Amino acid sequence: FPSAWLAGALECVRAKIFSSLAPANMRLRHGMNSARTAEPTYALLFDPQTSGGLLASVPADRAEACVAALRAAGCTHAAVIGTVGERAGAAGVPLVTCE
């Protein structure tokens, strides 16, 4: 996960302060595969205040170039945080793996 978050975001998660829409978004976690679910930062992936502008899907073969371009444009914390693949036994359902 990125090393820097919006000011105060991590402190709110640790204090169990969430957006009113976060629980509904959290229901989507069945499509996630991550060993880091116990980390406070995991909840930020589902917070509607952070998930919209911070996550983007890019073809794997263009990801590093995208990150380089974002960093060159001043987005110093741009990073590849995971991959999207097929879930075994569930045709058509994507699986997101957070690194």
N, C-alpha and C positions, 0 to 999 in steps of 0.2 A: 504494500500500500504506500501511497505517497508519504514522504516524511514531513510535509507541511500541510496544514489544513487551514481553513478560514479561522480567523481569530475567535476563540471561544467555543468552537464546535466540539472539540474533544472534551473540554470541561463540561459542556452540557450533557454529552453522552454519559460521562462518568457520574454526573449528578442525576441521571435518568430523566433528563428533560428532553423530550422529543417533539417534533412537529405533530400536529393533529393528523396528518396524512401518513406519517411514517408507519404505523401499524398495518395499514392497507398495503403499502408498498412492501413491507416485510413478508407478506404472504407469498411474494414472488421468489423467496429464497430457495424454494424447492428446485429451482433450476441452477443453483449455485453449488459448486464443489470447492470447498476451501477448508484447509486445516486451521484457519485463523479465525473461526467464527466466535471464539471466546474473547478476541481482542476488541476493545472499545471502538476501534476504527471500522470494524465490520458493519456496525449499525449505520455509519455515515454513508455507506453505499446505497442505502434505501431511503435516506432522508431527502424529501423533495426539494429542500433548499440547497442541497449540494449535488444531487445526482444529475440534474439537468445539464448544467454547464461543464461538469468535470469529466463525464464519461462519454467516449465516442467509440464507435465500432469502425475499424479500418481493416482492409484486407491484410492478412499476415505478411505478405511479401512487400507491403508498403509501410508497415508500422514504424520501422526504425527511421525511415526518411521523413515520415510525418512528425515523429517526436523531434527529430533534428530541426525541422522547419519551425515547429512550435517554440522550441528553445531559442532559435535564432530570432524569433519575433518577440522574445521577452517572457515567454511562459517557461520560466526556469525549472518548474517542478513537473513538466510534462513527462510522462512515463508510460511504458507498457505495463499494465497491471494484471493481465490475464489473457485467456483465449476463449473462443467460442467453438464448440465442436458438437458432434452428435452424441446423444445419450444412448447407451446400449439398451436395447429392448423397448425403446420408446421412439418409434419412427417419427421424424419431423420435429421432435422436441429438442431444442438446443440445450447444451450444457455449458455454463460459463465456469471456467476454472480460474480462480484468483491465485496469483503467484505470491 
